[in-house]
Structure formats: structure tokens, C-alpha cells
Amino acid sequence: MLSVNQEQKELLLKFSKNLQQPKITSEQYITYNIKRGLRNADGTGVMAGITSICNVHGYVINEGEREPIPGQLFFRGYNIREIVKNCQENDRFGFEEVMYLLLFGALPDEQTLNEFCTMIKQLRHLPEGFAEDMIIKAPSPNIMNKMARSVLALYSYDHDVENSTIEKELEIAVNLIAKMSVIMVDAYQVKRRYYDGETMYFHPLRDNESFAESILSMLRPDREYTHEEAMLLDLCLILHAEHGGGNNSTFASRVLTSTGTDAYSAIAAGIGALKGPKHGGANIKVMEMVSHFEQDVQDINDREQVAAYIEKLLDKEVGDHSGLVYGMGHAVYTLSDPRAQLLKEAAKKVVQGTELERNFRLLELIEELTPEIYARKKENSKPMCANVDLYSGLVYQSLKIPVDLYTPLFAVARMCGWAAHRMEEIMSGSRIMRPAYKSIAKPRTYIPLKNR
């Protein structure tokens, strides 16, 4: 427990009443031409760097105007749809191939891929005593916090940690990528026991399982899963592996990297950023939103009732009163998010004939109705599409993956993207990232203590 006692809490509460923080208005951002949230006035991101790792393509600039187009996602120049299609047509797992592609910049041949997969399996094992000392003895109610702490703790197990060569960076990267799924599941098991009062269980690793299979195998009490389930989780890992240098967690990792800090600190920063509900935690908010629909709407598959509830969501009358329809809208994608489309196709197949089919139909209605309602209520003609979070939670639910692991799974997948961007920053960046803030603080005359 934290060492702040009740008396100290009351004292801090007293101090907080003297807190002085001048309000910064939206008008001031306009006055000083501040790119709030590092966004331009039209919603596009401020250009902060160059990358060859990923291209998130959702619009074109035509005659100076932003023109919407169907979304496309490229890993190292390869269309994500082609990667997924080839893996599905050949009924093979693709996340390991995507890992290699992002880290090394090229597609591996069959022998190289097999060697890489074998290495990842070998590196999954945690250091001796790590699970006991770092995870079991210090339970966390949030798995993301435990993952960040574990990454920082692994620094102490690396005896050549400040070696700044790319070879060393690759060594750290594959080690963290391989181990993170094990850390995630172990942290979840301990959380179950300590906070939920349920049984925890730790299965030994199996060297014959793919990355996706291993996660399901470690997570389930009976270790049983189908090939189709593992392939579906593999698809989720592929789609979450990378999304350009501008997304918040990747940018956070690159910002820390620009200071010259170590890989463990930079990756831990990415995990901390991804934890936020405006970033990686959004799929959980989608599932919470679905629960609100189920509680408050008589028929969640009735168009008129769903439309009326969406209006109330936007008016902050219901749900979490944020005014947001979670899973809708994206900073770059306009007409469509290819990740959402691929997950929607997969979700439609897996929920057919199950109790989750009605929830899928609800999400379809939300996807269909929200853009028109939002445009009318906000008087905003900007195109709006479903993003990856709208359907990812439903897919995880169909795989019986606990809500506690929705965002951690995102982090496990994104590790290779963070590592690739860190290495690119080391190899091509030369300056510490240091943006400016406009100060609005006015000079004040210092008052001696006895006169206050």
C-alpha cells in the first residue's frame, strides 16, 4: 500500500484548495496559433518526422483540399490486406512474419522465418526467479502497469544494457517481444488470485506452439483451443503490430529514444501511453458502451431505438457522459479503416449462430448510423468511419479473452512496432525532440514569507 496516511491525505486536501492554475481557453490556442494536440486545424497531424516503417493512408490533398479515400495500411511498403490474405489462403500464422518484416525491413524466406520463429520460442522463458520476484510478490490491479514495470525490471537482468549498437537493440527487441506475452499472462493470473479471489495457474511453455497459440494455451485452464481460434488471435496481433510513427505510444517511444535513453525505458513509455482510454484502452470503452446500450435500449437491433440512443450519447446524456461514440472516427482514416474492415469480416463469421450475433448487429448499426447523426448534430461534414476498436473487443470476447487483457494484448502486438521505430530513430534521428510551449504566465512580485 502507499505510505500516505489519513492525516497526510487531509493535509494534501487542504493544500489543494490553494491550487492556482489559470484556465487555458481554446481561444488562446487560436490566438497564438498553437497546434493543439499536435494537430492542424483540419485534423491532420503536425509533421514531426520521416519513417519507412509504416504508411497509414486515409486521404489525399487535392488542390490544397483534403480528399477522403478508402483507408490503406502498409507495413514496410506491403499492403496489410495482401499480407493477411496470403496467410489465410495458406492457412498459416503470420504474426511472426510481420515481426520480422517490421524489425528487419524485408520479408523472410522460409528458412529464415523458421529460424526466427524458433528463436522467439526459445526467448519466451523468463529469467530465473523473475516471475516470483517481479510479478507474484507485487500484484497489480492493472496488467499494463505490471507490464511496464516488468520491462523496466528486465533492464537489471541485461549486463550489456548501455551498449548502443543496432545489434544490441535487435537483441533487446526480440527478447522483449518474445517475453511480453508470458509476462502478460503471468500478471493476469496473479491479479486473478490477489484481487479477484480466483485460482491462478501457470502452464509450462510449449515449444511447438506459434505466438498466438501460446497465448491461448497459457491463458486457458485446460489449454484447449481450436486452430480457427488461434488464427483469429493471430489476425488481431498482425493488425495491432504497427500503425505509423504518429500514434501516441509510438511517438512517446521515439521521444524518449531521442534523448539517448535505454530501450527498456523507451518501450515502457510506449506501454504507459497505450494504457490510456483515448489510445489502446478504447476497445474496453467500446464494450462498456455496448453494455450501456443493452441496459438502456429495449431492442438493441432496432434502428430507431439505436439512433435515438446515439443522439443521447453525443449529447452526454447517457453512457459515460463523455459525448463520445467509442470505436468511431480516426485521425487519419476517413472513409474506412482497413483494420476495422478485416476484423469485422472475421467477427461476422465467428459470432454467427452465437449469443454474440446480436451484439455484432448492434455494432453494425452504430457504424452505419453514427456518421450521419454526428454530422447533423455537430454540423460537421468531415467523413467518419469505424476504427479498429469497434470490433476488436467483440473478437476478444468471442475468444473468451478477459477484458483485463484487451489493452495488454494490444501492447504485446505493438512491441515490434515500437522497437522498429526506436531503431529508426537511433539510425536516422540526430536531435532530441523538444517542442515549444507558449507561456501565458505574467510576471509577479515575490512576497516575503512573513508578509503572506
KAWOFEN-V425095 format. One record per run of one state. SS is the DSSP state (helix for helix, strand for strand, loop for the rest). FROM is the first residue (numbers start at 1). LEN is the number of residues. If there is no record, write none. Layout:
ss:from:len
SS:FROM:LEN
SS:FROM:LEN
//
This chain:
ss:from:len
loop:1:5
helix:6:11
loop:17:9
helix:26:6
loop:32:4
helix:36:3
strand:39:1
loop:40:5
strand:45:1
loop:46:8
strand:54:9
loop:63:2
strand:65:11
loop:76:2
strand:78:2
helix:80:10
loop:90:5
helix:95:10
loop:105:5
helix:110:14
loop:124:6
helix:130:7
loop:137:6
helix:143:15
loop:158:8
helix:166:30
loop:196:15
helix:211:9
loop:220:7
helix:227:14
loop:241:7
helix:248:11
loop:259:4
helix:263:12
loop:275:7
helix:282:15
loop:297:6
helix:303:12
loop:315:13
strand:328:1
loop:329:9
helix:338:14
loop:352:5
helix:357:22
loop:379:7
strand:386:1
loop:387:2
helix:389:10
loop:399:4
helix:403:26
loop:429:20
helix:449:3
loop:452:1
//
